[in-house]
């Protein structure tokens, strides 16, 4: 029987030692390649595990969620709330159904061939019942594709009917109403409600703007002068009516005065004076009778001729 030396390594230990020796002797590039493969495999496994987890979406107040699964739009929109979905095959598109204010700066043509720089606000909202059809037929960028395209066309067509000075003065309301009517006619069937179009600012060519300001100032001065003249005319009429009234009143009084009435009024005046405790000297024409105080039997006034 052969004896086994306890200090002599076994065959399996020798094989492991040889493999470690070969790995240690392998080129550095090969070691880096092995490490890269291991890191890639780890990343793939981690990504796969994360992809299998469901995602969550929050639909806020004033929004509706449109679910798109494998490229197909679900007909029923999602009300505000929290929703879980498969991020690989499904995504949730949030559509605002509240009023949106979009401000646009653009150059508009006028009837007299001028280009007018304007800033216009569009107030619109998506019809809640049409949210899914809007996303299905137009897409997520419906504002640029449909709303703004129709707006630019409507604004150009409407402003081309007005002179530049009218855009700056009295024609603003008509321009706003015309743009809104054209947009509503084209966008209402597609699920958009146009609430208002507001012409915020108009920038005319410098010379034209100065001429319009001068004309407006002249019109204001003319209106102010017309108001002053009208006021003076009414004041003259008032004075004329007042003078006529005074003249008529005096005529009525003079026609009604008779010698007996004058004498009677004089007697009444003397009687009132006689009741006064103060001493008085009354100069008359000698024909006015003296008034006697019935309580004392004396005259209430001394008449001097």
C-alpha positions as CSV (number, residue, x, y, z in Angstrom):
1,X,0.0,0.0,0.0
2,X,1.4,3.3,-1.0
3,X,1.6,6.0,1.6
4,X,0.0,9.5,1.0
5,X,2.0,12.4,2.2
6,X,-0.2,14.9,4.0
7,X,2.0,17.8,2.9
8,X,1.6,16.9,-0.8
9,X,-1.3,18.9,-2.5
10,X,-4.2,16.9,-4.0
11,X,-4.9,16.9,-7.7
12,X,-8.1,19.1,-7.4
13,X,-6.1,21.7,-5.5
14,X,-3.4,21.6,-8.2
15,X,-6.1,22.2,-10.9
16,X,-7.6,25.2,-9.1
17,X,-4.1,26.6,-8.6
18,X,-3.4,26.2,-12.3
19,X,-6.6,28.0,-13.3
20,X,-5.9,30.9,-11.0
21,X,-2.3,31.0,-12.3
22,X,-3.6,31.2,-15.9
23,X,-6.2,33.9,-15.1
24,X,-3.4,35.9,-13.4
25,X,-1.3,35.5,-16.4
26,X,-4.1,36.5,-18.8
27,X,-3.6,39.8,-20.6
28,X,-5.1,42.9,-18.9
29,X,-7.4,43.6,-21.9
30,X,-9.0,40.2,-21.5
31,X,-9.6,40.9,-17.8
32,X,-11.3,44.2,-18.6
33,X,-13.5,42.5,-21.2
34,X,-14.7,40.0,-18.6
35,X,-15.5,42.7,-16.2
36,X,-17.4,44.7,-18.8
37,X,-19.5,41.6,-19.7
38,X,-20.3,41.0,-16.1
39,X,-21.4,44.7,-15.6
40,X,-23.5,44.6,-18.7
41,X,-25.3,41.4,-17.6
42,X,-25.9,43.0,-14.2
43,X,-27.4,46.2,-15.8
44,X,-29.7,44.1,-18.1
45,X,-31.0,42.1,-15.2
46,X,-31.7,45.2,-13.2
47,X,-33.3,47.0,-16.1
48,X,-35.6,44.0,-16.8
49,X,-36.7,43.9,-13.2
50,X,-37.5,47.6,-13.2
51,X,-39.4,47.4,-16.4
52,X,-41.6,44.8,-15.0
53,X,-42.8,47.2,-12.3
54,X,-45.9,49.2,-13.0
55,X,-45.7,53.0,-13.4
56,X,-48.1,55.6,-11.9
57,X,-49.6,58.8,-13.4
58,X,-51.5,61.6,-11.7
59,X,-54.3,63.3,-13.6
60,X,-54.9,66.7,-11.9
61,X,-58.1,68.8,-11.7
62,X,-58.8,70.6,-14.9
63,X,-57.3,67.7,-16.9
64,X,-58.4,64.4,-18.5
65,X,-56.2,61.4,-19.1
66,X,-56.1,59.7,-22.5
67,X,-54.8,56.1,-22.3
68,X,-52.8,54.9,-25.3
69,X,-52.0,51.2,-25.3
70,X,-49.9,49.6,-28.1
71,X,-50.6,52.7,-30.2
72,X,-54.4,52.5,-29.8
73,X,-56.4,55.2,-28.1
74,X,-58.9,54.1,-25.5
75,X,-62.3,55.7,-26.1
76,X,-63.0,56.5,-22.4
77,X,-61.0,59.3,-20.9
78,X,-59.5,59.1,-17.3
79,X,-61.0,61.4,-14.7
80,X,-58.7,63.2,-12.2
81,X,-56.9,60.7,-9.9
82,X,-54.0,58.3,-9.6
83,X,-53.6,55.5,-12.2
84,X,-51.1,52.6,-12.5
85,X,-50.2,51.4,-16.0
86,X,-47.7,49.3,-17.9
87,X,-44.9,51.7,-19.1
88,X,-43.8,49.4,-21.9
89,X,-47.0,49.1,-23.8
90,X,-49.1,52.0,-22.3
91,X,-48.8,55.7,-21.8
92,X,-51.2,58.2,-20.4
93,X,-51.5,61.6,-22.1
94,X,-52.8,64.5,-20.0
95,X,-55.2,66.9,-21.8
96,X,-56.1,70.2,-20.2
97,X,-59.8,70.9,-20.4
98,X,-59.7,74.2,-18.5
99,X,-59.4,77.5,-20.3
100,X,-55.9,78.0,-21.8
101,X,-54.5,81.5,-22.5
102,X,-52.0,81.6,-25.4
103,X,-50.4,84.8,-26.3
104,X,-49.1,85.2,-29.9
105,X,-47.0,87.9,-31.5
106,X,-47.3,88.2,-35.3
107,X,-47.3,90.6,-38.2
108,X,-50.6,91.2,-39.8
109,X,-51.4,92.8,-43.2
110,X,-53.8,95.8,-43.5
111,X,-56.1,96.8,-46.2
112,X,-53.8,99.7,-47.2
113,X,-50.8,97.3,-47.6
114,X,-49.0,97.9,-44.3
115,X,-47.6,95.3,-42.0
116,X,-48.8,95.7,-38.4
117,X,-47.1,94.1,-35.5
118,X,-49.6,92.8,-33.0
119,X,-49.8,90.8,-29.8
120,X,-53.0,88.8,-29.5
121,X,-54.3,86.5,-26.7
122,X,-56.4,83.4,-27.5
123,X,-58.6,82.0,-24.8
124,X,-59.7,78.4,-25.7
125,X,-60.3,75.0,-24.1
126,X,-60.7,71.4,-25.3
127,X,-64.2,70.0,-25.1
128,X,-64.1,67.3,-22.4
129,X,-66.2,65.0,-24.6
130,X,-63.7,65.4,-27.5
131,X,-60.5,64.9,-25.6
132,X,-59.8,61.4,-26.9
133,X,-60.7,62.3,-30.5
134,X,-58.4,65.3,-30.4
135,X,-55.5,63.1,-29.3
136,X,-56.4,60.4,-31.7
137,X,-56.9,62.6,-34.8
138,X,-54.4,65.4,-34.2
139,X,-51.9,64.3,-31.5
140,X,-50.4,65.7,-28.4
141,X,-49.2,68.9,-30.2
142,X,-52.8,69.9,-31.2
143,X,-52.2,73.5,-30.2
144,X,-49.5,74.1,-32.8
145,X,-51.0,71.8,-35.4
146,X,-54.6,73.0,-35.3
147,X,-55.3,76.0,-33.0
148,X,-52.4,78.3,-33.9
149,X,-52.6,77.4,-37.6
150,X,-56.3,78.3,-37.8
151,X,-55.7,81.4,-35.7
152,X,-52.9,82.8,-38.0
153,X,-55.1,82.3,-41.1
154,X,-58.1,83.8,-39.5
155,X,-56.1,86.8,-38.1
156,X,-54.6,87.5,-41.5
157,X,-57.9,87.3,-43.4
158,X,-59.7,89.5,-40.9
159,X,-57.1,92.2,-40.6
160,X,-56.8,92.5,-44.4
161,X,-60.3,94.0,-44.4
162,X,-59.4,96.9,-42.2
163,X,-57.2,100.0,-42.7
164,X,-54.2,100.4,-40.4
165,X,-55.7,103.4,-38.6
166,X,-58.9,101.4,-37.9
167,X,-56.9,98.7,-36.2
168,X,-55.4,101.4,-33.9
169,X,-58.7,103.0,-33.0
170,X,-62.3,102.0,-33.4
171,X,-61.9,98.7,-35.3
172,X,-60.3,96.6,-32.6
173,X,-63.5,95.1,-31.3
174,X,-64.6,94.2,-34.9
175,X,-61.3,92.6,-35.5
176,X,-61.4,90.5,-32.3
177,X,-65.0,89.4,-33.1
178,X,-64.1,88.5,-36.7
179,X,-61.1,86.4,-35.7
180,X,-63.1,84.6,-33.0
181,X,-66.0,83.9,-35.3
182,X,-63.7,82.4,-38.0
183,X,-61.8,80.2,-35.5
184,X,-65.0,79.0,-33.8
185,X,-66.5,78.0,-37.2
186,X,-63.5,75.8,-38.1
187,X,-62.5,74.5,-34.6
188,X,-65.8,73.8,-32.9
189,X,-66.5,70.6,-35.0
190,X,-63.0,69.4,-34.0
191,X,-63.6,69.7,-30.3
192,X,-62.2,73.2,-29.4
193,X,-64.2,76.0,-27.8
194,X,-62.9,79.5,-28.6
195,X,-63.9,81.7,-25.7
196,X,-62.3,85.0,-26.6
197,X,-59.7,86.7,-28.9
198,X,-58.1,89.8,-27.3
199,X,-56.1,92.3,-29.3
200,X,-53.6,93.4,-26.6
201,X,-51.3,95.7,-28.5
202,X,-50.9,97.2,-32.0
203,X,-47.6,98.6,-33.3
204,X,-48.0,100.8,-36.3
205,X,-45.3,102.3,-38.5
206,X,-43.8,105.3,-36.7
207,X,-45.1,108.0,-39.2
208,X,-48.6,106.6,-39.3
209,X,-48.8,106.3,-35.5
210,X,-47.8,110.0,-35.1
211,X,-50.3,111.1,-37.7
212,X,-53.1,109.1,-36.0
213,X,-52.2,110.6,-32.6
214,X,-52.3,114.1,-34.1
215,X,-55.7,113.5,-35.6
216,X,-57.0,112.0,-32.4
217,X,-55.8,115.1,-30.5
218,X,-57.4,117.4,-33.0
219,X,-60.7,115.5,-32.8
220,X,-60.6,115.7,-29.0
221,X,-59.9,119.5,-29.2
222,X,-62.8,119.9,-31.6
223,X,-65.1,117.9,-29.3
224,X,-64.0,119.9,-26.3
225,X,-64.7,123.2,-28.2
226,X,-68.1,121.9,-29.3
227,X,-69.0,121.0,-25.8
228,X,-68.0,124.5,-24.6
229,X,-70.1,126.2,-27.3
230,X,-73.1,124.0,-26.5
231,X,-72.7,124.8,-22.8
232,X,-72.6,128.6,-23.5
233,X,-75.6,128.2,-25.8
234,X,-77.6,126.5,-23.1
235,X,-76.6,129.1,-20.6
236,X,-77.8,131.9,-22.9
237,X,-81.1,130.1,-23.3
238,X,-81.4,129.7,-19.6
239,X,-80.8,133.4,-19.0
240,X,-83.2,134.3,-21.8
241,X,-85.9,132.1,-20.2
242,X,-85.1,133.7,-16.8
243,X,-85.4,137.2,-18.1
244,X,-88.6,136.4,-19.9
245,X,-90.0,135.0,-16.7
246,X,-89.0,138.1,-14.7
247,X,-90.6,140.4,-17.4
248,X,-93.8,138.4,-17.4
249,X,-93.9,138.5,-13.6
250,X,-93.4,142.2,-13.5
251,X,-96.1,142.8,-16.1
252,X,-98.6,140.7,-14.2
253,X,-97.8,142.6,-11.0
254,X,-98.0,146.0,-12.7
255,X,-101.3,145.1,-14.4
256,X,-102.8,144.0,-11.1
257,X,-101.7,147.1,-9.1
258,X,-104.6,149.6,-8.5
259,X,-104.7,152.8,-6.3
260,X,-106.9,151.1,-3.8
261,X,-104.6,148.0,-3.6
262,X,-101.6,150.3,-3.1
263,X,-103.4,152.2,-0.3
264,X,-104.5,148.9,1.3
265,X,-100.9,147.5,1.3
266,X,-99.6,150.8,2.8
267,X,-102.2,150.5,5.6
268,X,-101.1,147.0,6.2
269,X,-97.4,148.1,6.4
270,X,-98.3,150.9,8.9
271,X,-100.2,148.5,11.0
272,X,-97.2,146.1,11.2
273,X,-95.0,149.0,12.1
274,X,-97.3,150.2,14.8
275,X,-97.1,146.9,16.6
276,X,-93.3,147.4,17.0
277,X,-92.2,148.8,20.4
278,X,-89.5,151.0,18.7
279,X,-90.2,154.7,17.9
280,X,-90.5,155.5,14.2
281,X,-90.9,158.5,12.0
282,X,-92.9,157.8,8.9
283,X,-92.9,160.3,6.0
284,X,-96.0,160.1,3.9
285,X,-97.8,162.1,1.2
286,X,-100.4,163.4,3.7
287,X,-103.1,161.2,2.3
288,X,-102.2,158.0,4.1
289,X,-104.4,157.6,7.3
290,X,-102.8,157.1,10.7
291,X,-103.2,153.7,12.3
292,X,-104.4,153.9,15.9
293,X,-103.4,151.3,18.4
294,X,-106.7,149.9,19.8
295,X,-105.1,148.9,23.1
296,X,-103.8,152.4,24.0
297,X,-105.8,154.7,21.8
298,X,-102.6,156.3,20.6
299,X,-101.1,156.4,17.2
300,X,-98.5,153.7,16.5
301,X,-96.6,156.0,14.2
302,X,-96.1,159.7,13.7
303,X,-96.6,160.8,10.2
304,X,-94.5,163.7,8.9
305,X,-95.5,165.5,5.8
